[in-house]
């Protein structure tokens, strides 16, 4: 299957998931969840759904992934209702760590900048 078709389907699924999370999910614990990326297998039978969330420190990614996994049937129903695909893929939710990695890199750059400014001031 051409990769461009898979990429188009990934972006449509991402839009569909985010709309469902914003407007249709009744669980308030999922109100701050955002889908950042979807990766379909070449045969479009498996989907890895990458998510991030904005919540207090007491909530962790494992809990949110479990909540999303419980809502898999809901999301599959949305895909079926949208008539996007002939067969609905098996969905796996994965926490997207790119934001945390970016914060760590920013902290390292801030330290290096502060160290350089201190050394230049001597």
C-alpha positions, 0 to 999 in steps of 0.5 A: 500500500502506498505510504502516502495513503497510510500517512493520510489515514494516520492524519485523519485518524489523529483528527478523529481521535482528538475530536472524540476526546474533546467533544464526546468522551464523558470521562473527565480524566481524559479531558486533558489528553491529546493525541500527538501522532498515530502510526499505522502498520503497512497493512493498516491492521495495527495502530500505535496511538501516541498521546500526551496529557496535561494534568497534576503530578498525581496522574501518571502516564500508565493510568491515562494509558489504562483509561484510553485502553478501556475506551478502545471500543469507543474509539473503534466505534468512531472509526467505524462510524466515520467509514474511514477504513474497511477494517478497524485496526487493533489500537495500542496507546503509547505515551509520547515522551517527546515533550519531556525530552525537550524539557530535559534538553532545554534544561541542559542548554540553560545550564550550559548557557549559565556556565558559559556566562559565569566563565566569561564573567571571570 
